[in-house]
C-alpha cells in the first residue's frame, strides 16, 4: 500500500500539470490580455495566391428559371420588426442596342406566414430597372432585369417565417423559402453568429469562402464592399483583354461586365434567401458610365435601411440586431466634418442607448489601420476626419475590406495603443480575382512612396509618424505595435456576441474548411465601459487671433477624446455645445484636448 501511494502522488501531479498545460494552450485570449506582441504569419507557398473567375456557364451562376419567375432572392434587415426582400425577374440584355424592360408588367408580391405552406400575409412593393451605357466602339451596353424590393413589416423578433415571392397573377411565384428574424434590441439577446466578409468576387476561391461561411450557419452577414468585381471581368476575369486601354483605345471609361452582377446574385441566393445580408459599397461598385453616372448597380440592386435610419442615402446607414447597433459608412462619398454623412453619423451615434444596444460596431470598405503595402494610408483623410467621433462614442469594433489579406489590430486611437480604442479588423480576403496581398509596408524595399495609393475618392493625407518607434518615417521598419496579427490567406470571419461585455471573434481560413476545429485567429473582444467613461479631461482655450492660451478647463466628461473642435471654425459661436452642456464656450476661440504632456 505504501509502495502504491509512493507512485500515485507523482502520477496525480503529472496528470494535473498536463491538464493545466492543455487548458492553458486551449484558452482563448481576450483583449484584456493585450496589447499583444505583433505576429505575422507569412503566405503559405503551397497555396495559390488566387484563382480564375467562374464562367457564366457555371451551374451556380447561370439562370435556372424562366423569364417571369424570381431569381437572385436576397434578404436585408429593415428594422427589428421588418425585413427587406429583393429579387429579379425578366431577362437582362447586353449589346450595342438594348431596350429596358417595363417594371409595370410584373407585380412585386411577397406571400408569407409562420407556418410552411400557409401564407396569412401579403405585401407589395416597388420595382425598377437600370442601364449601364457605354456608347464607344467595341463596348457593350446593358439593361437589367426587373429588380423588386418589398418591405415586410409587423414581424415578430426571433420568429421564423416562410415565404414565396413573385407575381401571383401569372402565376409566377418562387419556391418556398424561410428566414428567422433577429432578436429585438436588448442587452440580453444577440444574433447567434454574424458572418463578416469582404472583396468576394466570383472565383473558385469565392466558392470555398461561401461554402465555408455557410457551414458556420450565420444568422446575418456583413458584406464590407467589393462584391461582384464586374468591373474586372473584361480584363482579369473570364477571357477578357489583359490591357483594357490597349484593346479599347476609344473608350474613355472602363466597361464593367454587368451580367456578372446577375451571376453573383444567383451564386449568393441559396444563402441570402434565408439569411439577411447587409452591404456597403466599395471601390469596385463605383462603375462609372456615360454622363458621370456611378454606383448604378449597387444603388438599384440592394435595399438597405437608409430611410429607416434617417440617412436618406444608400451609401451610409445604421441598424440594430439584438443588442448590437451597426453603423455602415461610405468611403466613396463625402465624409468630411462639414458634410451630410458626418452630420448624420453624429446624430446617429448620439441616439444610441448603450443600455439597450451595448455593442457598437462600425463597417466601411477601406481600412484606416493597415500595415500591408497595398492601400497603405490610402484613406488617411477619412481617418483624420472621422476617427475622433467614433472614439468619442466608444465604438467597439470596426470591420473593413479593400486589402486582400487578414489583419487584426490592438486597440488603437490615432496610431497610439489605447485601451478605449476600437478593435480594427480587415477581412478583404473573400476570394476575388486580384489575388491575396503578401507584401507588408515594413518589409525591406516594400514601403510605398508618398505618391502611391491614391484613393479613388477624396484627398491624399499621407503622413510621417510623429511619435513612437517610427517617428519621422512614412513606414515602420517592423510590424507596427498596433498590428496584433496579420496573415495572407483567403477566408471570412464570425462574430458571436456572448453578452453585453464579451464577443468571440473567429477568423476562418479557406484552407481550414475540411479541418475540424481549425481556426486562423480567435479572440474574445471585451468591452470596458467603466474604464472608458471616467477619466478627467483638460481643455486649453486658445484665442484664435492672439494665438495664446487664455484659460484652462478641467472637466469630468468621458475618457474619449472629442476632437474639439473644428479649430477656429466656431468664430461666431458662443454658448453651449450639445456634447458638453456643462461648459460655456467663448466665440472666436479654439479648444484643445490635453492628456499628460501631449496635446492633441
C-alpha positions in Angstrom: 0.0 0.0 0.0 2.8 2.4 0.9 4.6 1.4 -2.4 1.4 2.2 -4.4 0.9 5.6 -2.7 4.6 6.4 -3.4 3.9 6.2 -7.1 0.3 7.6 -7.1 1.3 11.1 -5.8 3.8 11.8 -8.7 1.3 10.4 -11.2 -1.5 12.6 -10.0 0.8 15.6 -10.0 1.8 14.8 -13.6 -1.8 14.5 -14.6 -2.7 17.8 -13.0 0.2 19.6 -14.6 -0.7 18.1 -18.0 -4.3 19.1 -17.7 -3.3 22.6 -16.7 -0.9 22.8 -19.7 -3.6 21.6 -22.1 -6.0 24.1 -20.6 -3.6 27.0 -20.9 -2.9 26.1 -24.5 -6.6 25.8 -25.3 -7.5 29.1 -23.6 -8.8 31.7 -26.0 -7.1 35.1 -25.3 -9.1 38.2 -24.7 -8.4 41.9 -25.5 -7.8 42.3 -21.7 -4.6 40.3 -22.3 -3.4 43.0 -24.8 -1.9 44.9 -26.3 -0.3 41.8 -27.9 3.1 41.5 -29.4 2.7 41.7 -33.2 2.5 38.4 -35.0 2.9 37.8 -38.8 2.0 34.5 -40.4 3.6 34.6 -43.9 1.8 33.4 -47.0 1.9 29.6 -47.4 3.8 28.9 -50.6 2.0 25.6 -51.0 -1.2 27.6 -51.7 -2.1 29.6 -54.8 -2.3 33.4 -54.4 -5.5 33.4 -56.5 -7.8 31.5 -58.8 -9.7 32.2 -62.0 -13.2 33.7 -62.3 -16.0 31.2 -62.6 -17.5 31.2 -66.2 -21.0 32.5 -66.7 -22.0 28.9 -67.7 -21.1 27.6 -64.2 -24.1 25.9 -62.6 -24.1 28.4 -59.7 -24.0 31.4 -62.0 -26.3 30.5 -64.9 -30.0 31.3 -64.9 -32.2 28.4 -64.0 -35.7 29.9 -64.1 -37.9 31.2 -66.9 -38.4 34.8 -67.6 -41.1 36.0 -65.1 -40.0 33.7 -62.2 -38.0 35.3 -59.3 -34.3 34.7 -59.0 -31.4 36.4 -57.1 -33.5 36.4 -54.0 -32.0 38.3 -51.1 -33.0 39.5 -47.6 -31.8 42.6 -45.7 -32.7 44.0 -42.3 -35.0 47.0 -42.3 -35.7 47.2 -38.6 -36.2 44.9 -35.6 -39.7 44.2 -36.8 -39.3 44.5 -40.6 -37.2 42.9 -43.4 -36.5 43.8 -47.0 -36.9 41.2 -49.6 -35.4 41.7 -53.1 -35.3 39.7 -56.3 -35.0 39.9 -60.1 -37.4 38.9 -62.9 -37.1 39.1 -66.6 -34.1 38.8 -68.9 -31.3 41.3 -68.8 -29.9 42.5 -72.2 -26.4 43.2 -73.3 -25.3 44.5 -76.7 -25.0 47.6 -78.8 -28.7 48.2 -78.7 -30.7 47.4 -75.6 -34.3 48.2 -74.7 -35.2 48.5 -71.0 -38.0 46.3 -69.7 -41.2 47.8 -68.3 -41.3 47.3 -64.5 -45.1 47.7 -64.5 -45.5 44.4 -66.4 -44.7 42.2 -63.3 -46.0 42.7 -59.8 -43.9 42.7 -56.7 -45.6 40.5 -54.1 -44.5 38.5 -51.1 -46.8 35.9 -49.5 -45.6 34.8 -46.1 -46.6 33.3 -42.7 -45.4 31.5 -39.7 -46.3 28.0 -41.0 -45.0 26.3 -44.1 -47.5 26.5 -46.9 -49.8 28.8 -45.0 -49.3 32.4 -46.1 -51.5 34.7 -44.0 -49.9 37.9 -45.1 -49.3 39.6 -48.5 -47.1 42.6 -49.0 -46.5 44.5 -52.3 -43.5 46.7 -53.1 -41.6 48.6 -55.8 -39.7 47.6 -58.9 -37.2 49.3 -61.3 -34.6 48.6 -64.0 -31.3 50.3 -64.6 -28.9 50.6 -67.6 -25.2 50.7 -67.9 -24.3 52.5 -71.1 -21.0 52.7 -73.0 -21.5 54.3 -76.4 -18.0 53.5 -77.5 -16.5 51.2 -80.2 -16.2 47.6 -79.0 -18.1 48.1 -75.7 -21.4 46.7 -74.8 -24.5 48.4 -73.2 -26.5 46.6 -70.6 -30.0 46.9 -69.2 -31.1 44.9 -66.2 -34.0 42.6 -65.5 -36.8 44.0 -63.3 -35.5 44.5 -59.7 -38.1 44.2 -57.0 -38.0 45.4 -53.4 -40.7 44.6 -50.8 -40.6 45.6 -47.1 -42.2 43.1 -44.8 -43.2 44.9 -41.7 -45.0 44.0 -38.5 -42.7 41.0 -38.0 -42.1 39.4 -34.6 -38.5 39.4 -33.4 -36.9 36.0 -33.1 -39.5 34.3 -35.2 -39.3 32.0 -38.3 -41.3 33.0 -41.4 -42.0 31.1 -44.6 -42.5 32.9 -47.9 -42.9 33.0 -51.6 -42.2 36.0 -53.8 -43.1 37.0 -57.3 -46.4 37.7 -59.2 -49.4 35.6 -58.3 -51.4 36.6 -61.4 -49.2 34.7 -63.9 -48.7 32.7 -61.7 -45.0 33.1 -61.2 -44.2 32.7 -57.6 -40.9 31.4 -56.3 -40.4 28.2 -54.4 -41.0 28.4 -50.6 -38.1 29.9 -48.6 -37.8 30.8 -44.9 -35.9 33.2 -42.7 -35.8 34.0 -39.0 -36.0 37.5 -37.7 -33.3 38.7 -35.3 -33.8 39.4 -31.6 -35.3 42.8 -30.6 -32.8 45.4 -29.3 -32.0 44.4 -25.7 -28.8 43.8 -23.8 -29.8 40.2 -23.2 -30.2 38.9 -26.8 -27.9 38.8 -29.8 -27.6 37.3 -33.3 -26.1 33.9 -32.9 -23.4 34.3 -35.5 -22.6 37.3 -37.6 -20.5 36.5 -40.7 -18.2 39.2 -41.9 -16.6 39.0 -45.4 -15.3 41.4 -48.0 -13.9 41.6 -51.5 -15.7 38.5 -52.5 -15.8 38.3 -56.3 -16.8 35.2 -58.3 -13.7 32.9 -58.3 -13.0 29.3 -57.2 -11.7 30.8 -54.0 -15.1 32.6 -53.6 -16.9 29.3 -53.7 -14.7 28.0 -50.9 -15.3 31.1 -48.8 -19.1 31.0 -49.2 -19.2 27.2 -48.7 -17.2 27.6 -45.5 -19.2 30.6 -44.3 -22.5 28.6 -45.0 -21.2 25.7 -42.9 -20.8 28.1 -40.0 -24.5 28.8 -40.1 -24.7 32.6 -39.7 -27.8 34.4 -38.7 -26.7 37.6 -40.6 -23.9 38.7 -43.0 -21.9 41.9 -43.1 -20.5 42.4 -46.7 -17.9 45.2 -46.4 -17.7 46.2 -50.0 -16.3 45.0 -53.4 -19.0 42.4 -54.2 -19.1 41.0 -57.8 -15.9 42.5 -59.4 -18.0 43.0 -62.5 -15.6 45.9 -63.5 -12.6 43.5 -63.7 -14.2 40.8 -65.8 -13.2 42.3 -69.2 -9.6 42.5 -68.1 -8.6 40.0 -65.4 -11.6 37.7 -65.4 -13.0 35.3 -68.0 -11.4 35.7 -71.4 -11.1 39.5 -71.1 -8.4 41.6 -72.6 -5.2 41.8 -70.5 -5.0 45.5 -71.2 -8.3 47.3 -71.4 -7.0 50.6 -72.8 -5.0 48.7 -75.4 -8.0 46.7 -76.6 -10.4 49.6 -76.4 -8.4 52.8 -77.2 -11.5 54.9 -78.0 -13.2 54.1 -74.6 -12.6 56.8 -72.0 -14.0 54.7 -69.3 -13.6 51.0 -68.4 -16.6 48.8 -69.2 -18.0 46.8 -66.4 -19.5 43.5 -67.5 -22.9 43.7 -65.8 -24.0 40.1 -66.3 -21.5 39.3 -63.6 -23.9 41.0 -61.1 -26.7 38.6 -62.2 -24.3 35.7 -61.8 -23.3 37.0 -58.4 -27.0 37.3 -57.3 -27.6 33.7 -58.3 -24.5 32.5 -56.7 -25.4 34.1 -53.4 -29.2 33.2 -53.4 -29.0 29.9 -51.5 -27.6 31.9 -48.6 -29.2 35.3 -49.0 -32.7 33.9 -49.5 -32.7 32.8 -45.8 -30.0 35.0 -44.1 -30.1 38.8 -44.3 -27.1 40.4 -45.9 -26.1 44.0 -45.1 -23.9 45.6 -47.8 -21.8 48.7 -48.1 -20.2 50.0 -51.2 -16.5 49.5 -52.2 -14.4 51.0 -55.0 -15.4 48.2 -57.4 -19.0 49.3 -57.1 -18.2 52.8 -58.5 -18.6 51.6 -62.1 -18.6 54.9 -64.0 -20.6 55.2 -67.2 -21.8 58.0 -69.5 -23.0 61.3 -68.1 -20.9 60.8 -65.0 -23.3 58.2 -63.5 -21.8 56.0 -60.9 -22.8 53.2 -58.5 -25.9 52.4 -60.6 -25.9 48.7 -60.0 -25.2 49.0 -56.2 -28.0 51.6 -55.7 -30.6 49.7 -57.7 -29.9 46.1 -56.7 -29.7 46.4 -52.9 -32.2 47.5 -50.4 -30.8 49.0 -47.2 -32.4 50.7 -44.2 -31.3 54.2 -45.2 -34.7 55.9 -44.7 -35.3 53.9 -41.5 -32.0 55.2 -40.0 -32.5 58.8 -41.1 -29.6 58.9 -43.6 -31.6 59.1 -46.8 -28.6 57.7 -48.6 -27.8 54.1 -49.5 -24.1 54.9 -49.1 -24.4 55.0 -45.3 -26.9 53.8 -42.8 -27.4 52.0 -39.5 -29.5 49.3 -38.0 -30.0 47.3 -34.8 -29.7 43.5 -34.5 -30.4 42.4 -30.9 -28.1 44.2 -28.5 -25.8 45.5 -31.3 -26.0 48.8 -33.2 -24.3 48.7 -36.6 -23.1 51.7 -38.4 -22.3 51.3 -42.1 -20.2 54.2 -43.5 -19.4 55.3 -47.1 -15.8 55.9 -48.0 -16.7 57.0 -51.6 -19.0 59.8 -50.8 -18.3 63.0 -48.8 -17.0 62.1 -45.3 -15.5 65.4 -44.1 -16.7 67.1 -40.9 -18.8 69.6 -42.8 -20.7 67.0 -44.9 -24.1 65.3 -44.7 -22.6 61.9 -43.8 -20.7 63.3 -40.8 -23.7 65.2 -39.6 -25.9 62.1 -39.9 -23.3 59.9 -38.1 -23.0 62.4 -35.3 -26.8 62.3 -34.8 -27.0 58.5 -35.1 -24.3 57.9 -32.5 -25.8 60.4 -30.1 -29.1 58.5 -30.3 -27.6 55.1 -29.4 -28.7 53.9 -26.0 -25.9 51.6 -24.7 -28.2 50.2 -22.0 -30.3 48.7 -24.8 -27.6 48.1 -27.5 -24.4 47.8 -25.5 -22.3 46.9 -28.6 -21.5 49.5 -31.2 -20.0 48.1 -34.5 -18.9 50.1 -37.5 -18.0 49.0 -41.0 -16.8 50.6 -44.2 -14.7 49.4 -47.1 -11.1 50.8 -47.0 -9.2 50.3 -43.7 -7.7 53.1 -41.7 -5.2 50.9 -40.0 -3.3 48.7 -42.4 0.3 47.5 -42.4 0.3 46.0 -45.9 1.9 47.8 -48.7 -1.3 47.6 -50.7 -3.6 50.6 -50.0 -1.2 51.8 -47.3 -2.5 55.1 -45.7 -4.9 55.4 -48.7 -7.8 56.7 -46.7 -5.9 58.7 -44.1 -8.1 61.7 -44.9 -11.2 59.8 -43.8 -9.4 58.7 -40.6 -8.4 62.2 -39.7 -12.0 63.5 -40.3 -13.9 60.8 -38.5 -11.8 58.8 -36.1 -12.3 61.1 -33.1 -16.1 61.0 -33.4 -16.1 57.2 -33.4 -13.7 57.2 -30.4 -15.8 59.7 -28.5 -18.8 57.4 -28.7 -16.9 54.2 -27.7 -17.2 52.2 -31.0 -16.2 48.7 -30.0 -15.2 47.0 -33.3 -14.5 48.3 -36.9 -14.6 45.9 -39.9 -13.1 46.8 -43.3 -12.0 45.1 -46.5 -10.1 46.5 -49.5 -6.7 45.0 -48.6 -6.8 41.4 -49.8 -5.4 39.8 -46.6 -6.4 39.5 -42.9 -5.2 41.8 -40.2 -6.5 42.4 -36.6 -5.3 45.4 -34.6 -4.6 46.0 -31.0 -6.9 48.6 -29.6 -5.7 51.9 -31.1 -6.5 55.6 -31.5 -4.6 58.0 -33.6 -1.8 55.4 -34.2 -1.3 55.1 -30.4 -2.2 52.0 -28.3 -5.3 52.9 -26.3 -7.4 50.6 -24.1 -10.5 52.5 -25.2 -9.8 52.5 -28.9 -11.8 50.2 -31.2 -10.5 46.8 -32.4 -10.0 47.3 -36.1 -10.2 44.2 -38.3 -9.5 43.8 -42.0 -11.2 41.0 -43.9 -10.7 41.9 -47.6 -9.7 38.4 -48.4 -13.0 36.9 -49.6 -11.6 35.4 -52.8 -11.6 38.0 -55.6 -9.7 37.8 -58.9 -7.0 40.3 -57.8 -5.2 37.7 -55.6 -4.1 37.8 -52.0 -1.8 40.6 -50.8 1.5 39.3 -49.4 3.8 42.4 -49.1 4.0 44.5 -45.9 4.9 48.1 -45.8 7.5 47.3 -43.2 9.2 44.6 -45.4 12.6 45.7 -46.8 12.0 47.7 -50.0 8.2 47.4 -49.8 7.4 50.8 -48.2 5.2 52.7 -50.8 6.2 56.2 -51.8 4.1 59.1 -50.6 2.7 59.4 -54.2 1.4 55.8 -54.2 -2.0 54.6 -53.1 -4.1 57.5 -54.2 -7.8 57.0 -53.2 -10.5 56.8 -55.9 -12.4 59.3 -53.9 -11.3 62.1 -51.5 -8.0 63.8 -50.9 -4.5 62.5 -50.1 -3.4 63.0 -46.5 -0.3 60.7 -46.3 1.8 61.5 -43.2 5.0 60.6 -41.5 4.5 59.3 -37.9 5.1 62.0 -35.3 5.8 59.7 -32.3 6.8 56.2 -31.3 9.3 53.8 -32.9 8.5 55.1 -36.4 8.8 58.8 -35.6 9.6 60.8 -38.7 9.1 57.9 -41.0 6.3 57.1 -43.5 6.6 53.3 -42.8 7.7 51.3 -39.8 10.8 49.1 -40.2 9.0 46.3 -38.3 5.4 45.2 -37.8 3.7 48.2 -36.2 2.8 47.8 -32.5 -0.9 48.5 -33.3 -0.9 45.5 -35.6 -1.6 42.4 -33.4 -1.9 39.7 -36.1 -1.7 39.5 -39.9 -1.8 36.7 -42.4 -2.1 36.5 -46.2 -4.9 34.0 -46.8 -8.5 33.9 -48.1 -11.3 33.5 -45.6 -14.1 35.0 -43.6 -14.9 35.9 -40.0 -17.6 35.0 -37.5 -18.6 37.3 -34.6 -20.5 35.7 -31.7 -21.7 38.2 -29.1 -21.9 36.4 -25.8 -23.3 39.1 -23.6 -23.0 42.9 -23.1 -19.3 42.6 -22.3 -17.8 39.6 -24.3 -17.9 38.8 -28.0 -15.9 35.9 -29.6 -14.2 36.8 -32.9 -13.0 33.9 -35.1 -11.3 34.2 -38.5 -11.8 31.1 -40.6 -9.2 30.5 -43.3 -10.3 28.8 -46.6 -7.6 26.1 -46.3 -9.1 25.0 -43.0 -12.6 24.3 -44.5 -12.2 20.5 -44.1 -10.2 20.6 -40.8 -12.4 20.3 -37.8 -11.8 22.9 -35.1 -9.1 24.7 -37.0 -9.1 28.5 -36.9 -6.8 31.1 -38.2 -7.3 33.6 -35.4 -9.6 33.8 -32.4 -10.0 36.2 -29.6 -12.6 37.4 -27.1 -13.2 41.2 -27.6 -14.1 42.6 -24.2 -16.0 45.9 -23.6 -14.9 48.0 -20.7 -17.4 50.9 -20.4 -16.4 51.5 -16.8 -12.8 52.3 -17.9 -13.7 54.4 -20.9 -16.1 56.8 -19.3 -14.5 58.1 -16.1 -11.2 59.8 -16.8 -10.6 63.6 -16.5 -10.1 65.8 -19.5 -8.3 69.1 -19.8 -9.1 71.7 -22.5 -6.9 74.7 -23.2 -8.7 77.6 -24.7 -6.7 79.3 -27.4 -7.6 82.7 -28.7 -7.6 82.3 -32.4 -6.4 85.9 -33.1 -3.8 86.3 -30.4 -2.6 82.7 -30.7 -2.1 82.5 -27.0 -3.5 80.4 -24.1 -6.1 82.4 -22.2 -7.6 79.9 -19.7 -7.8 76.3 -18.5 -10.7 74.0 -18.1 -11.0 70.8 -16.1 -13.9 68.6 -17.0 -15.2 65.2 -15.9 -16.6 64.2 -19.3 -15.7 60.8 -20.8 -12.3 59.2 -21.4 -12.7 59.5 -25.2 -11.1 62.4 -27.0 -13.6 64.6 -28.7 -11.6 66.4 -31.3 -13.0 69.7 -30.2 -13.0 71.2 -32.3 -13.1 72.3 -35.7 -10.5 74.7 -34.5 -11.3 78.3 -35.1 -14.2 77.4 -37.4 -16.5 78.4 -34.4 -15.6 82.0 -34.9 -19.2 83.2 -34.5 -20.3 80.5 -32.0 -20.9 81.2 -28.3 -22.9 79.4 -25.7 -23.0 75.6 -25.1 -22.3 72.6 -27.3 -24.6 69.6 -27.1 -21.6 67.3 -26.3 -20.5 69.5 -23.4 -23.7 71.0 -22.0 -22.0 72.0 -18.7 -19.3 74.1 -20.4 -19.9 77.6 -22.0 -17.7 78.3 -25.0 -16.5 81.8 -25.9 -16.8 83.0 -29.5 -13.7 83.3 -31.7 -11.9 80.6 -29.7 -10.5 77.1 -30.3 -10.3 74.3 -27.8 -7.6 71.6 -27.5 -7.6 68.4 -25.6 -4.5 67.8 -23.4 -3.5 64.4 -21.9 -0.4 64.4 -19.7 2.3 66.2 -21.6 0.8 65.6 -25.1 -1.6 68.0 -26.8 -4.0 66.6 -29.3 
